Amino acid sequence: MSETNQPINSGAFPDVQTAVRDRLASFSEFGGIAMILQYEGSIDTKIDNALATMTEGCRAGVALLIATPAAEETGPNLPSVRLDPFMVTVTVVEDVNMNAPPDGSGRRALEWAVLALRALKGWKPPECGTPLKGVGNALSLGPSKGSRVVWNLTLKTRVDLEPLRLPGEYGYTDTVPEPARV
């Protein structure tokens, strides 16, 4: 087995964070913007580095944090486990001093959040039951401090999962695959 620093894809639920990052990265508008997945850890350090310097081909002054999804289980008792809403949050962090051209993007945090909304709304992440749509205050100002401005984009979808049962329990068979590396 090859070693990797990627998280183990356990099959517990879809890896929506990576799908959202890949979707955003597929648009030229997001070229050169640091996109940080919350499960990668050390997110404060990664955001600080992305805002302060041009690292890994990314422009200084702005970063997108794709949060670990939050969900509510609201489905019927069986035959599935329904996570609805399955919430996806993209947080845009901007350092207004570092984001000015020529090294920064020149786009403000709210503009980045709106671009992300345009790229994600109506798109259905793999293994999700419905396309993403805004919920509540889909665009909201986050806790800003000093020269940092934060905007949150919150979207929702639905995920239906097969219940996990022991072999023979209620007629189910053990069909959960072994965890695989992504």
N, CA and C atoms as an extended XYZ file, in Angstrom:
546
Properties=species:S:1:pos:R:3:atomname:S:1:resname:S:1:resid:I:1 pbc="F F F"
N         0.850       -1.167        0.000 N   MET     1
C         0.000        0.000        0.000 CA  MET     1
C         0.899        1.235        0.000 C   MET     1
N         0.594        2.201       -0.879 N   SER     2
C         1.404        3.415       -0.935 CA  SER     2
C         0.964        4.373        0.158 C   SER     2
N         1.929        5.102        0.690 N   GLU     3
C         1.639        6.074        1.728 CA  GLU     3
C         1.242        7.391        1.076 C   GLU     3
N         0.301        8.072        1.677 N   THR     4
C        -0.148        9.352        1.175 CA  THR     4
C        -0.555       10.218        2.355 C   THR     4
N        -0.538       11.519        2.137 N   ASN     5
C        -0.989       12.403        3.209 CA  ASN     5
C        -2.467       12.725        3.059 C   ASN     5
N        -3.131       12.086        2.106 N   GLN     6
C        -4.553       12.301        1.902 CA  GLN     6
C        -5.333       11.536        2.972 C   GLN     6
N        -6.492       12.071        3.362 N   PRO     7
C        -7.296       11.368        4.355 CA  PRO     7
C        -7.832       10.059        3.788 C   PRO     7
N        -8.131        9.156        4.677 N   ILE     8
C        -8.715        7.896        4.255 CA  ILE     8
C       -10.168        8.145        3.876 C   ILE     8
N       -10.561        7.679        2.698 N   ASN     9
C       -11.956        7.768        2.287 CA  ASN     9
C       -12.661        6.581        2.922 C   ASN     9
N       -13.350        6.825        4.016 N   SER    10
C       -13.939        5.734        4.791 CA  SER    10
C       -15.229        5.212        4.196 C   SER    10
N       -15.825        5.971        3.290 N   GLY    11
C       -17.109        5.567        2.739 CA  GLY    11
C       -18.272        5.882        3.652 C   GLY    11
N       -18.028        6.576        4.777 N   ALA    12
C       -19.112        6.919        5.695 CA  ALA    12
C       -20.088        7.901        5.055 C   ALA    12
N       -19.568        8.857        4.299 N   PHE    13
C       -20.393        9.777        3.534 CA  PHE    13
C       -19.528       10.400        2.448 C   PHE    13
N       -20.139       11.047        1.470 N   PRO    14
C       -19.372       11.583        0.344 CA  PRO    14
C       -18.362       12.643        0.793 C   PRO    14
N       -17.243       12.698        0.097 N   ASP    15
C       -16.219       13.711        0.374 CA  ASP    15
C       -16.597       14.995       -0.369 C   ASP    15
N       -17.575       15.694        0.184 N   VAL    16
C       -18.097       16.894       -0.454 CA  VAL    16
C       -17.070       18.015       -0.430 C   VAL    16
N       -16.247       18.092        0.621 N   GLN    17
C       -15.231       19.144        0.683 CA  GLN    17
C       -14.310       19.098       -0.527 C   GLN    17
N       -13.768       17.940       -0.828 N   THR    18
C       -12.862       17.810       -1.966 CA  THR    18
C       -13.596       18.086       -3.265 C   THR    18
N       -14.834       17.619       -3.378 N   ALA    19
C       -15.615       17.861       -4.594 CA  ALA    19
C       -15.855       19.356       -4.799 C   ALA    19
N       -16.152       20.083       -3.730 N   VAL    20
C       -16.366       21.526       -3.825 CA  VAL    20
C       -15.073       22.220       -4.223 C   VAL    20
N       -13.971       21.855       -3.584 N   ARG    21
C       -12.679       22.450       -3.951 CA  ARG    21
C       -12.359       22.196       -5.421 C   ARG    21
N       -12.529       20.962       -5.864 N   ASP    22
C       -12.231       20.628       -7.255 CA  ASP    22
C       -13.149       21.366       -8.215 C   ASP    22
N       -14.416       21.524       -7.840 N   ARG    23
C       -15.357       22.272       -8.677 CA  ARG    23
C       -14.903       23.726       -8.812 C   ARG    23
N       -14.581       24.363       -7.704 N   LEU    24
C       -14.135       25.751       -7.757 CA  LEU    24
C       -12.830       25.880       -8.547 C   LEU    24
N       -11.902       24.960       -8.316 N   ALA    25
C       -10.603       25.007       -9.005 CA  ALA    25
C       -10.739       24.811      -10.509 C   ALA    25
N       -11.839       24.225      -10.952 N   SER    26
C       -12.030       23.998      -12.387 CA  SER    26
C       -12.382       25.283      -13.138 C   SER    26
N       -12.707       26.346      -12.426 N   PHE    27
C       -13.014       27.627      -13.051 CA  PHE    27
C       -11.776       28.507      -13.054 C   PHE    27
N       -11.483       29.123      -14.183 N   SER    28
C       -10.288       29.971      -14.294 CA  SER    28
C       -10.343       31.143      -13.316 C   SER    28
N       -11.538       31.588      -12.945 N   GLU    29
C       -11.663       32.701      -12.001 CA  GLU    29
C       -10.990       32.409      -10.667 C   GLU    29
N       -10.904       31.140      -10.301 N   PHE    30
C       -10.318       30.776       -9.015 CA  PHE    30
C        -8.848       30.379       -9.120 C   PHE    30
N        -8.263       30.522      -10.300 N   GLY    31
C        -6.851       30.194      -10.470 CA  GLY    31
C        -5.980       31.057       -9.578 C   GLY    31
N        -5.072       30.443       -8.883 N   GLY    32
C        -4.145       31.177       -8.025 CA  GLY    32
C        -4.694       31.555       -6.666 C   GLY    32
N        -5.864       31.032       -6.299 N   ILE    33
C        -6.445       31.319       -4.993 CA  ILE    33
C        -6.263       30.092       -4.096 C   ILE    33
N        -5.734       30.316       -2.906 N   ALA    34
C        -5.525       29.215       -1.959 CA  ALA    34
C        -6.876       28.672       -1.505 C   ALA    34
N        -7.040       27.359       -1.630 N   MET    35
C        -8.255       26.679       -1.164 CA  MET    35
C        -7.836       25.661       -0.128 C   MET    35
N        -8.338       25.833        1.076 N   ILE    36
C        -7.917       25.032        2.217 CA  ILE    36
C        -9.095       24.187        2.687 C   ILE    36
N        -8.865       22.898        2.821 N   LEU    37
C        -9.891       21.985        3.342 CA  LEU    37
C        -9.723       21.917        4.849 C   LEU    37
N       -10.804       22.085        5.573 N   GLN    38
C       -10.721       22.136        7.024 CA  GLN    38
C       -10.099       20.877        7.615 C   GLN    38
N       -10.366       19.717        7.019 N   TYR    39
C        -9.837       18.484        7.607 CA  TYR    39
C        -8.329       18.331        7.434 C   TYR    39
N        -7.699       19.224        6.666 N   GLU    40
C        -6.247       19.149        6.496 CA  GLU    40
C        -5.499       19.577        7.745 C   GLU    40
N        -6.176       20.221        8.676 N   GLY    41
C        -5.550       20.655        9.917 CA  GLY    41
C        -4.667       21.879        9.728 C   GLY    41
N        -4.188       22.442       10.814 N   SER    42
C        -3.346       23.642       10.809 CA  SER    42
C        -3.949       24.741        9.947 C   SER    42
N        -5.265       24.884        9.983 N   ILE    43
C        -5.910       25.822        9.071 CA  ILE    43
C        -5.546       27.267        9.379 C   ILE    43
N        -5.361       27.616       10.644 N   ASP    44
C        -4.979       28.998       10.961 CA  ASP    44
C        -3.644       29.344       10.323 C   ASP    44
N        -2.681       28.436       10.433 N   THR    45
C        -1.370       28.659        9.831 CA  THR    45
C        -1.478       28.727        8.319 C   THR    45
N        -2.264       27.841        7.724 N   LYS    46
C        -2.422       27.845        6.266 CA  LYS    46
C        -3.092       29.123        5.785 C   LYS    46
N        -4.090       29.590        6.505 N   ILE    47
C        -4.750       30.847        6.136 CA  ILE    47
C        -3.773       32.009        6.289 C   ILE    47
N        -3.047       32.055        7.420 N   ASP    48
C        -2.066       33.126        7.626 CA  ASP    48
C        -1.051       33.157        6.491 C   ASP    48
N        -0.539       31.983        6.112 N   ASN    49
C         0.447       31.918        5.027 CA  ASN    49
C        -0.152       32.361        3.695 C   ASN    49
N        -1.375       31.932        3.418 N   ALA    50
C        -2.019       32.292        2.159 CA  ALA    50
C        -2.278       33.796        2.073 C   ALA    50
N        -2.612       34.399        3.195 N   LEU    51
C        -2.907       35.827        3.190 CA  LEU    51
C        -1.642       36.675        3.092 C   LEU    51
N        -0.563       36.212        3.703 N   ALA    52
C         0.638       37.043        3.826 CA  ALA    52
C         1.606       36.924        2.657 C   ALA    52
N         1.676       35.771        2.026 N   THR    53
C         2.703       35.565        1.010 CA  THR    53
C         2.143       34.826       -0.175 C   THR    53
N         2.860       34.938       -1.263 N   MET    54
C         2.501       34.145       -2.439 CA  MET    54
C         3.143       32.776       -2.252 C   MET    54
N         2.332       31.770       -1.963 N   THR    55
C         2.846       30.425       -1.746 CA  THR    55
C         2.215       29.461       -2.734 C   THR    55
N         2.964       28.460       -3.128 N   GLU    56
C         2.466       27.388       -3.990 CA  GLU    56
C         1.683       27.925       -5.181 C   GLU    56
N         2.173       29.009       -5.771 N   GLY    57
C         1.515       29.564       -6.945 CA  GLY    57
C         0.239       30.309       -6.653 C   GLY    57
N        -0.030       30.606       -5.392 N   CYS    58
C        -1.252       31.311       -5.014 CA  CYS    58
C        -0.958       32.783       -4.739 C   CYS    58
N        -1.906       33.619       -5.098 N   ARG    59
C        -1.785       35.051       -4.836 CA  ARG    59
C        -1.999       35.328       -3.358 C   ARG    59
N        -1.324       36.361       -2.878 N   ALA    60
C        -1.471       36.763       -1.478 CA  ALA    60
C        -2.800       37.487       -1.284 C   ALA    60
N        -3.257       37.525       -0.036 N   GLY    61
C        -4.367       38.378        0.336 CA  GLY    61
C        -5.726       37.735        0.460 C   GLY    61
N        -5.911       36.533       -0.067 N   VAL    62
C        -7.226       35.895        0.017 CA  VAL    62
C        -7.070       34.376        0.079 C   VAL    62
N        -7.973       33.741        0.821 N   ALA    63
C        -7.993       32.279        0.910 CA  ALA    63
C        -9.430       31.825        1.075 C   ALA    63
N        -9.730       30.655        0.544 N   LEU    64
C       -11.038       30.037        0.709 CA  LEU    64
C       -10.879       28.821        1.604 C   LEU    64
N       -11.664       28.776        2.662 N   LEU    65
C       -11.684       27.635        3.570 CA  LEU    65
C       -12.965       26.863        3.309 C   LEU    65
N       -12.833       25.597        2.966 N   ILE    66
C       -13.995       24.746        2.727 CA  ILE    66
C       -14.173       23.895        3.978 C   ILE    66
N       -15.231       24.217        4.701 N   ALA    67
C       -15.447       23.625        6.021 CA  ALA    67
C       -15.949       22.190        5.931 C   ALA    67
N       -15.735       21.452        7.003 N   THR    68
C       -16.301       20.122        7.143 CA  THR    68
C       -17.817       20.281        7.199 C   THR    68
N       -18.554       19.532        6.362 N   PRO    69
C       -20.015       19.698        6.326 CA  PRO    69
C       -20.673       19.400        7.673 C   PRO    69
N       -21.769       20.085        7.906 N   ALA    70
C       -22.611       19.829        9.069 CA  ALA    70
C       -23.920       19.261        8.546 C   ALA    70
N       -24.550       18.398        9.322 N   ALA    71
C       -25.769       17.762        8.827 CA  ALA    71
C       -26.738       17.511        9.968 C   ALA    71
N       -27.994       17.403        9.571 N   GLU    72
C       -29.052       17.011       10.486 CA  GLU    72
C       -29.682       15.749        9.919 C   GLU    72
N       -29.921       14.765       10.762 N   GLU    73
C       -30.540       13.523       10.304 CA  GLU    73
C       -32.047       13.683       10.455 C   GLU    73
N       -32.749       13.776        9.315 N   THR    74
C       -34.184       14.046        9.360 CA  THR    74
C       -34.994       13.064        8.533 C   THR    74
N       -34.383       11.983        8.133 N   GLY    75
C       -35.076       11.065        7.242 CA  GLY    75
C       -36.077       10.180        7.943 C   GLY    75
N       -36.778        9.403        7.147 N   PRO    76
C       -37.688        8.421        7.727 CA  PRO    76
C       -36.879        7.388        8.509 C   PRO    76
N       -37.546        6.615        9.327 N   ASN    77
C       -36.834        5.646       10.150 CA  ASN    77
C       -35.960        4.715        9.318 C   ASN    77
N       -36.495        4.110        8.278 N   LEU    78
C       -35.738        3.265        7.356 CA  LEU    78
C       -36.451        3.365        6.012 C   LEU    78
N       -35.941        3.056        4.913 N   PRO    79
C       -34.809        2.193        4.632 CA  PRO    79
C       -33.492        2.922        4.489 C   PRO    79
N       -33.423        4.241        4.722 N   SER    80
C       -32.143        4.922        4.580 CA  SER    80
C       -31.922        5.867        5.744 C   SER    80
N       -30.681        6.315        5.846 N   VAL    81
C       -30.317        7.371        6.774 CA  VAL    81
C       -30.227        8.634        5.927 C   VAL    81
N       -31.030        9.619        6.225 N   ARG    82
C       -31.064       10.843        5.421 CA  ARG    82
C       -30.447       11.993        6.208 C   ARG    82
N       -29.376       12.560        5.644 N   LEU    83
C       -28.768       13.763        6.204 CA  LEU    83
C       -29.322       14.933        5.398 C   LEU    83
N       -30.263       15.658        6.008 N   ASP    84
C       -30.951       16.730        5.295 CA  ASP    84
C       -31.408       17.775        6.303 C   ASP    84
N       -30.837       18.943        6.286 N   PRO    85
C       -29.899       19.418        5.283 CA  PRO    85
C       -28.468       18.962        5.562 C   PRO    85
N       -27.712       18.804        4.499 N   PHE    86
C       -26.279       18.518        4.537 CA  PHE    86
C       -25.625       19.836        4.127 C   PHE    86
N       -25.080       20.554        5.094 N   MET    87
C       -24.636       21.931        4.904 CA  MET    87
C       -23.182       22.013        4.449 C   MET    87
N       -22.966       22.821        3.433 N   VAL    88
C       -21.636       23.064        2.875 CA  VAL    88
C       -21.328       24.544        3.084 C   VAL    88
N       -20.197       24.845        3.719 N   THR    89
C       -19.822       26.237        3.962 CA  THR    89
C       -18.451       26.517        3.365 C   THR    89
N       -18.394       27.597        2.587 N   VAL    90
C       -17.129       28.104        2.054 CA  VAL    90
C       -16.913       29.458        2.710 C   VAL    90
N       -15.810       29.595        3.422 N   THR    91
C       -15.479       30.845        4.085 CA  THR    91
C       -14.368       31.529        3.310 C   THR    91
N       -14.595       32.780        2.954 N   VAL    92
C       -13.600       33.574        2.235 CA  VAL    92
C       -12.961       34.510        3.247 C   VAL    92
N       -11.637       34.428        3.365 N   VAL    93
C       -10.890       35.289        4.271 CA  VAL    93
C       -10.001       36.183        3.424 C   VAL    93
N       -10.104       37.482        3.657 N   GLU    94
C        -9.314       38.450        2.898 CA  GLU    94
C        -8.545       39.340        3.861 C   GLU    94
N        -7.285       39.587        3.551 N   ASP    95
C        -6.518       40.633        4.212 CA  ASP    95
C        -6.493       41.793        3.231 C   ASP    95
N        -7.252       42.844        3.531 N   VAL    96
C        -7.426       43.926        2.555 CA  VAL    96
C        -6.109       44.614        2.211 C   VAL    96
N        -5.150       44.622        3.125 N   ASN    97
C        -3.854       45.242        2.838 CA  ASN    97
C        -3.033       44.409        1.864 C   ASN    97
N        -3.088       43.087        2.002 N   MET    98
C        -2.278       42.200        1.164 CA  MET    98
C        -2.974       41.852       -0.160 C   MET    98
N        -4.269       42.101       -0.243 N   ASN    99
C        -5.029       41.672       -1.402 CA  ASN    99
C        -4.989       42.663       -2.566 C   ASN    99
N        -4.312       43.761       -2.383 N   ALA   100
C        -4.243       44.756       -3.459 CA  ALA   100
C        -3.308       44.266       -4.568 C   ALA   100
N        -3.606       44.636       -5.822 N   PRO   101
C        -2.699       44.289       -6.916 CA  PRO   101
C        -1.349       44.968       -6.695 C   PRO   101
N        -0.239       44.478       -7.193 N   PRO   102
C        -0.145       43.425       -8.189 CA  PRO   102
C        -0.054       42.009       -7.610 C   PRO   102
N         0.283       41.867       -6.307 N   ASP   103
C         0.440       40.515       -5.752 CA  ASP   103
C        -0.878       39.895       -5.329 C   ASP   103
N        -1.836       40.707       -4.890 N   GLY   104
C        -3.127       40.204       -4.447 CA  GLY   104
C        -4.084       40.033       -5.610 C   GLY   104
N        -5.270       39.545       -5.285 N   SER   105
C        -6.263       39.277       -6.336 CA  SER   105
C        -6.980       40.534       -6.799 C   SER   105
N        -7.072       41.530       -5.927 N   GLY   106
C        -7.818       42.733       -6.275 CA  GLY   106
C        -9.315       42.583       -6.112 C   GLY   106
N        -9.807       41.386       -5.891 N   ARG   107
C       -11.234       41.142       -5.639 CA  ARG   107
C       -11.460       41.070       -4.137 C   ARG   107
N       -12.517       41.676       -3.701 N   ARG   108
C       -12.861       41.676       -2.286 CA  ARG   108
C       -13.495       40.347       -1.881 C   ARG   108
N       -13.496       40.093       -0.583 N   ALA   109
C       -14.013       38.824       -0.056 CA  ALA   109
C       -15.448       38.573       -0.508 C   ALA   109
N       -16.291       39.587       -0.477 N   LEU   110
C       -17.673       39.397       -0.901 CA  LEU   110
C       -17.738       38.984       -2.373 C   LEU   110
N       -16.888       39.560       -3.212 N   GLU   111
C       -16.864       39.173       -4.630 CA  GLU   111
C       -16.483       37.705       -4.782 C   GLU   111
N       -15.505       37.243       -4.010 N   TRP   112
C       -15.111       35.832       -4.070 CA  TRP   112
C       -16.252       34.934       -3.616 C   TRP   112
N       -16.974       35.342       -2.565 N   ALA   113
C       -18.099       34.547       -2.080 CA  ALA   113
C       -19.203       34.465       -3.138 C   ALA   113
N       -19.462       35.572       -3.834 N   VAL   114
C       -20.479       35.569       -4.888 CA  VAL   114
C       -20.032       34.699       -6.056 C   VAL   114
N       -18.759       34.759       -6.422 N   LEU   115
C       -18.254       33.879       -7.488 CA  LEU   115
C       -18.424       32.407       -7.101 C   LEU   115
N       -18.127       32.077       -5.841 N   ALA   116
C       -18.298       30.695       -5.375 CA  ALA   116
C       -19.774       30.300       -5.437 C   ALA   116
N       -20.658       31.207       -5.055 N   LEU   117
C       -22.098       30.936       -5.143 CA  LEU   117
C       -22.496       30.653       -6.584 C   LEU   117
N       -22.004       31.457       -7.516 N   ARG   118
C       -22.332       31.260       -8.926 CA  ARG   118
C       -21.806       29.921       -9.447 C   ARG   118
N       -20.660       29.472       -8.935 N   ALA   119
C       -20.073       28.212       -9.392 CA  ALA   119
C       -20.733       26.990       -8.761 C   ALA   119
N       -21.284       27.147       -7.559 N   LEU   120
C       -21.777       25.989       -6.820 CA  LEU   120
C       -23.292       25.829       -6.828 C   LEU   120
N       -24.037       26.926       -6.850 N   LYS   121
C       -25.500       26.825       -6.793 CA  LYS   121
C       -26.025       26.080       -8.013 C   LYS   121
N       -26.853       25.075       -7.776 N   GLY   122
C       -27.426       24.281       -8.860 CA  GLY   122
C       -26.571       23.104       -9.274 C   GLY   122
N       -25.351       23.006       -8.762 N   TRP   123
C       -24.454       21.883       -9.062 CA  TRP   123
C       -24.667       20.816       -7.993 C   TRP   123
N       -24.696       19.555       -8.413 N   LYS   124
C       -24.916       18.444       -7.482 CA  LYS   124
C       -23.609       17.724       -7.234 C   LYS   124
N       -23.052       17.821       -6.026 N   PRO   125
C       -21.828       17.072       -5.719 CA  PRO   125
C       -22.064       15.567       -5.873 C   PRO   125
N       -21.033       14.827       -6.257 N   PRO   126
C       -21.180       13.371       -6.390 CA  PRO   126
C       -21.744       12.747       -5.118 C   PRO   126
N       -22.639       11.812       -5.292 N   GLU   127
C       -23.266       11.046       -4.222 CA  GLU   127
C       -24.233       11.847       -3.362 C   GLU   127
N       -24.535       13.077       -3.754 N   CYS   128
C       -25.528       13.863       -3.029 CA  CYS   128
C       -26.859       13.743       -3.749 C   CYS   128
N       -27.954       13.913       -3.005 N   GLY   129
C       -29.273       13.686       -3.568 CA  GLY   129
C       -29.885       14.866       -4.286 C   GLY   129
N       -29.418       16.062       -3.993 N   THR   130
C       -30.004       17.256       -4.608 CA  THR   130
C       -28.905       18.247       -4.950 C   THR   130
N       -29.169       19.127       -5.933 N   PRO   131
C       -28.194       20.186       -6.235 CA  PRO   131
C       -28.061       21.148       -5.053 C   PRO   131
N       -26.932       21.796       -4.967 N   LEU   132
C       -26.697       22.774       -3.912 CA  LEU   132
C       -27.593       23.989       -4.110 C   LEU   132
N       -28.114       24.504       -2.994 N   LYS   133
C       -28.882       25.740       -3.039 CA  LYS   133
C       -28.630       26.501       -1.745 C   LYS   133
N       -28.859       27.815       -1.807 N   GLY   134
C       -28.644       28.658       -0.644 CA  GLY   134
C       -29.616       28.328        0.465 C   GLY   134
N       -29.204       28.607        1.668 N   VAL   135
C       -30.056       28.374        2.822 CA  VAL   135
C       -29.905       29.563        3.764 C   VAL   135
N       -31.024       30.024        4.304 N   GLY   136
C       -30.975       31.152        5.236 CA  GLY   136
C       -30.252       32.333        4.618 C   GLY   136
N       -29.370       32.921        5.373 N   ASN   137
C       -28.508       33.973        4.851 CA  ASN   137
C       -27.344       33.294        4.145 C   ASN   137
N       -27.572       32.907        2.900 N   ALA   138
C       -26.559       32.152        2.156 CA  ALA   138
C       -25.222       32.883        2.142 C   ALA   138
N       -25.239       34.190        2.033 N   LEU   139
C       -24.026       35.002        2.120 CA  LEU   139
C       -24.115       35.833        3.398 C   LEU   139
N       -23.155       35.643        4.284 N   SER   140
C       -23.187       36.385        5.541 CA  SER   140
C       -21.788       36.830        5.926 C   SER   140
N       -21.720       38.012        6.514 N   LEU   141
C       -20.457       38.553        6.986 CA  LEU   141
C       -20.039       37.794        8.228 C   LEU   141
N       -18.812       37.329        8.238 N   GLY   142
C       -18.292       36.587        9.375 CA  GLY   142
C       -17.549       37.492       10.330 C   GLY   142
N       -16.909       36.914       11.333 N   PRO   143
C       -16.177       37.721       12.315 CA  PRO   143
C       -14.907       38.313       11.687 C   PRO   143
N       -14.921       39.608       11.453 N   SER   144
C       -13.782       40.291       10.851 CA  SER   144
C       -12.975       40.968       11.949 C   SER   144
N       -11.646       41.041       11.736 N   LYS   145
C       -10.785       41.635       12.762 CA  LYS   145
C        -9.611       42.315       12.083 C   LYS   145
N        -9.351       43.547       12.468 N   GLY   146
C        -8.226       44.281       11.891 CA  GLY   146
C        -8.427       44.459       10.393 C   GLY   146
N        -7.425       44.057        9.634 N   SER   147
C        -7.504       44.200        8.176 CA  SER   147
C        -8.125       42.975        7.511 C   SER   147
N        -8.592       42.027        8.310 N   ARG   148
C        -9.197       40.811        7.759 CA  ARG   148
C       -10.713       40.931        7.669 C   ARG   148
N       -11.232       40.544        6.514 N   VAL   149
C       -12.667       40.524        6.270 CA  VAL   149
C       -13.044       39.084        5.950 C   VAL   149
N       -14.136       38.621        6.536 N   VAL   150
C       -14.573       37.235        6.365 CA  VAL   150
C       -16.012       37.214        5.860 C   VAL   150
N       -16.247       36.451        4.793 N   TRP   151
C       -17.604       36.200        4.290 CA  TRP   151
C       -17.825       34.707        4.243 C   TRP   151
N       -19.026       34.277        4.629 N   ASN   152
C       -19.403       32.869        4.591 CA  ASN   152
C       -20.471       32.638        3.537 C   ASN   152
N       -20.292       31.587        2.761 N   LEU   153
C       -21.288       31.118        1.816 CA  LEU   153
C       -21.789       29.785        2.344 C   LEU   153
N       -23.097       29.669        2.589 N   THR   154
C       -23.662       28.434        3.122 CA  THR   154
C       -24.694       27.886        2.151 C   THR   154
N       -24.473       26.657        1.727 N   LEU   155
C       -25.356       25.964        0.799 CA  LEU   155
C       -25.771       24.636        1.416 C   LEU   155
N       -26.841       24.066        0.867 N   LYS   156
C       -27.265       22.770        1.400 CA  LYS   156
C       -27.593       21.815        0.265 C   LYS   156
N       -27.498       20.545        0.590 N   THR   157
C       -27.891       19.450       -0.284 CA  THR   157
C       -28.495       18.377        0.620 C   THR   157
N       -28.639       17.185        0.103 N   ARG   158
C       -29.155       16.066        0.885 CA  ARG   158
C       -28.309       14.854        0.570 C   ARG   158
N       -28.073       14.041        1.575 N   VAL   159
C       -27.334       12.798        1.397 CA  VAL   159
C       -28.153       11.671        1.988 C   VAL   159
N       -28.403       10.634        1.189 N   ASP   160
C       -29.091        9.427        1.664 CA  ASP   160
C       -28.072        8.303        1.763 C   ASP   160
N       -28.004        7.670        2.905 N   LEU   161
C       -27.034        6.611        3.160 CA  LEU   161
C       -27.755        5.317        3.512 C   LEU   161
N       -27.145        4.233        3.128 N   GLU   162
C       -27.671        2.925        3.522 CA  GLU   162
C       -27.403        2.730        5.005 C   GLU   162
N       -28.352        2.170        5.745 N   PRO   163
C       -28.089        1.905        7.160 CA  PRO   163
C       -27.017        0.826        7.307 C   PRO   163
N       -26.280        0.911        8.353 N   LEU   164
C       -25.245       -0.073        8.654 CA  LEU   164
C       -25.852       -1.106        9.600 C   LEU   164
N       -25.847       -2.360        9.163 N   ARG   165
C       -26.444       -3.425        9.958 CA  ARG   165
C       -25.476       -4.599       10.018 C   ARG   165
N       -25.635       -5.390       11.033 N   LEU   166
C       -24.854       -6.607       11.148 CA  LEU   166
C       -25.411       -7.636       10.174 C   LEU   166
N       -24.561       -8.561        9.681 N   PRO   167
C       -25.054       -9.572        8.737 CA  PRO   167
C       -26.261      -10.321        9.308 C   PRO   167
N       -27.311      -10.401        8.495 N   GLY   168
C       -28.516      -11.110        8.896 CA  GLY   168
C       -29.509      -10.283        9.685 C   GLY   168
N       -29.108       -9.132       10.192 N   GLU   169
C       -30.003       -8.296       10.990 CA  GLU   169
C       -31.042       -7.635       10.092 C   GLU   169
N       -32.307       -7.905       10.346 N   TYR   170
C       -33.416       -7.346        9.564 CA  TYR   170
C       -33.268       -7.615        8.076 C   TYR   170
N       -32.638       -8.701        7.704 N   GLY   171
C       -32.493       -9.056        6.302 CA  GLY   171
C       -31.353       -8.345        5.590 C   GLY   171
N       -30.574       -7.558        6.311 N   TYR   172
C       -29.460       -6.845        5.689 CA  TYR   172
C       -28.231       -7.745        5.617 C   TYR   172
N       -27.367       -7.441        4.667 N   THR   173
C       -26.070       -8.095        4.594 CA  THR   173
C       -24.997       -7.035        4.758 C   THR   173
N       -23.841       -7.453        5.210 N   ASP   174
C       -22.733       -6.525        5.426 CA  ASP   174
C       -22.125       -6.163        4.075 C   ASP   174
N       -22.453       -4.991        3.579 N   THR   175
C       -21.968       -4.585        2.266 CA  THR   175
C       -21.025       -3.392        2.334 C   THR   175
N       -20.587       -3.026        3.531 N   VAL   176
C       -19.708       -1.872        3.670 CA  VAL   176
C       -18.292       -2.276        3.251 C   VAL   176
N       -17.719       -1.583        2.257 N   PRO   177
C       -16.374       -1.936        1.819 CA  PRO   177
C       -15.321       -1.499        2.829 C   PRO   177
N       -14.162       -2.107        2.734 N   GLU   178
C       -13.041       -1.704        3.560 CA  GLU   178
C       -12.661       -0.269        3.209 C   GLU   178
N       -12.199        0.528        4.181 N   PRO   179
C       -11.757        1.885        3.849 CA  PRO   179
C       -10.647        1.851        2.794 C   PRO   179
N       -10.726        2.762        1.873 N   ALA   180
C        -9.724        2.845        0.809 CA  ALA   180
C        -9.097        4.214        0.834 C   ALA   180
N        -7.845        4.273        0.455 N   ARG   181
C        -7.181        5.574        0.374 CA  ARG   181
C        -7.595        6.255       -0.907 C   ARG   181
N        -7.771        7.548       -0.786 N   VAL   182
C        -8.165        8.352       -1.948 CA  VAL   182
C        -6.957        8.587       -2.826 C   VAL   182
